[in-house]
Amino acid sequence: MMTYPSRNMILAVLAFGFFGCVTVAIWETQRAHERDIMIRHGESSGEQLRIRMEGLMTARMASLNVVADRWVERKPYDFGESRFYGFAQSLFRNYRGFAAVEWVEPDGFVPWVFPADSVVHHRGENIALVANSLCQAALKRARESLSEAVTPSAEHQGGLMGFHVLVPVVVEGKLQGFLDGLFLVKELMDLSMPPAILEDFSIRLHEDNRLIYSNNPPGGDHQEASGLRTQKHVLFGDRVWLLLLEPSADYYARVSGRHLDVLVFGLTFSVVLSILLFSLLKRIDMVRESRDQALREISQRERVEMALRDNEKKLESLLSELAAKNLEMESFVYTVSHDLKTPIVTIEGFIGALREDFADRLPQTGEQYLQYMSDAARKMEVLISDLLNLSRIGRVTETKE
């Protein structure tokens, strides 16, 4: 036999569905709000990082230009090694971010490098010959235009990505050489990046569709955070870098964990509320059933009481009728007893007269007959007395009561 769910169960399920839908709607709103927070945080962090990077590189390029201008201010001109080391040491002391400073001859040969123990340098090499074609093109452009040039980023010793800023040193229109500032992309990013941005975002830096920096190991991307990517273009010199920021897995989990808490709490609340509603409806049904049962019992009791009252009325009527019958019977018995007693008294009187008047003439048999008649009369008298006593029983009982 097919069983159908109860009304209370259906209402509880409907309540769970309603509150579940409300919970999902709130969860979606919270999720959208959190995505908006992450997007706005990414935009502000990307803009902050772009400004810091551009400001840092602009300041470092300006410092190289200042040194180049100061180099040719004093005469006689001195382009010796000690003069170079003095300027290079001043740059390192006052400006962070330099990996090395080189002196590049007009033909591209590098005789001096500061600091001497730098892991990235081209000392004793000709960058016009050993560098890649893009660096060679930048050197050629700086030589021809007598203006600063920035080389594309390339891999240096130790697998570090870096680039050169070539600032020409010109005296009376003649190129004396280049101040070459070597910068490592990672060091520049570490200087530009606040710790909060480093913790909250996976950062990539691209140049000419090449990845030159990433703070996230391969495979460490968060798939859901890819839709929250922020793009910024970093401009300095003639270079354009593409800066990409995506929420890190930890930051995404930290922020998105809030809407998961809302979802879990909402669904738990919906389940608890549905159970409470089911229990309440069940209790209401029990109370209603108890009330109906009590009403049925009261109705049944009223019917019983009504039947008892009817029976009492019938009993009173029967008792009244019985009392009337008893009264009639008592009157009848009393009358009959008195009427019957009179002949008995007469018979006993004549028996006594016969014995007194004819005692000497009565034979023995006659005396026996008279004795039989006398006994029968006394027996009849006893019966009449008993009948009278029986008729008086009702009156005696009523008097005692």
Secondary structure by P-SEA (a helix, b strand, c coil): cbbbbcaaaaaaaaaaaaaaaaaaaaaaaaaaaaaaaaaaaaaaaaaaaaaaaaaaaaaaaaaaaaaaaaaaccccccccaaaaaaaaaaaaaccccccbbbbbccccccccccccccccccccccccccccaaaaaaaaaaaaacbbbbcccccccccccbbbbbbbbcccccccccbbbbbbaaaaaaaaccaaaaaccbbbbbcccccccccccccccccccccbbbbbbbbcccbbbbbbbcccaaaaaaaaaaaaaaaaaaaaaaaaaaaaaaaaaaaaaaaaaaaaaaaaaaaaaaaaaaaaaaaaaaaaaaaaaaaaaaaaaaaaaaaaaaaaaaaaaaaaaaaaaaaaaccccccaaaaaaaaaaaaaaaaaaaaaaaaaaaaaaaaaaaaac
